[in-house]
Amino acid sequence: MAWEILRETPHVKICIPLIGEVTMEWARTTFAPLDKIPQSDFEKQTLLSYGLKNLDTARNELVKDALKDPKTTHILFLDSDVIVEEPPDPNQALRMLLACNAEIASGLYRARGKAHYIPTERTFSYAMWNKNPEGEGCLKVGGWTPGANWIRVDFIGLGFCLIQRSVFEKIPSPWFKWDKPEPSEDFYFCELLRQHGYEIRVLTDVKCAHVGMLKVRADGTITTPDI
């Protein structure tokens, strides 16, 4: 896709819901550059949530805090278990999402957990889904047309996702709700986006790792604890 020239200086609130522990790799490679290294073509500020047990509450409170600043043009959700891999500079990854000039633009990463594990492929599905055209539920997005890097989907995880301020101003709060075992708060938000006519896109040139725990079995095979 062709990158668009940004006509105004964006001001991004980087919203991080801290639930559980973080890794040194995440802190060093992703959080620190975004938090500490200024950029000449966009402004940014990091907002952290502490002590909130519920992820939906954390996201809602972060958005409210971000909107208090009239300078805020975008909100970047960064989860504390998502590490930017490509490009290696997370500021450049953010710049690429900004250049899409889209209302919702996400990086690409894989989901974790038993429901997302594909035993035959020894891998995990992507954290993006489409509505099932033949009934209830969602379908995993397993690939896209070669050469396409800007794909439309119905649902995403919010591990590294840039959203324009106007989206939260148009959709009434609460934007996130997780009051059932499934789906999660990001699915709830994506359904709100769909109801209000927004399009969700994934920029596959921005690639992230999803950090989790490994279990090494006695036979040498490696799985996650819940598989």
Secondary structure, DSSP 8 states (H G I E B T S, - for coil): ------SS--EEEEEEE--S---HHHIIIIIHHHHH---SS-EEEEEEE-S---HHHHHHHHHHHHHTSTT--EEEEE-TTEEEEESSSHHHHHHHHHHTT-SEEEEE-B--SGGGEETTTTEE-BSEEEE-TTSSSEEE-----TT--EEEESEE--SEEEEEHHHHHHS-S------SSSS-HHHHHHHHHHHTT--EEEEEEEEEEE----EE-TTS-EE-TT-
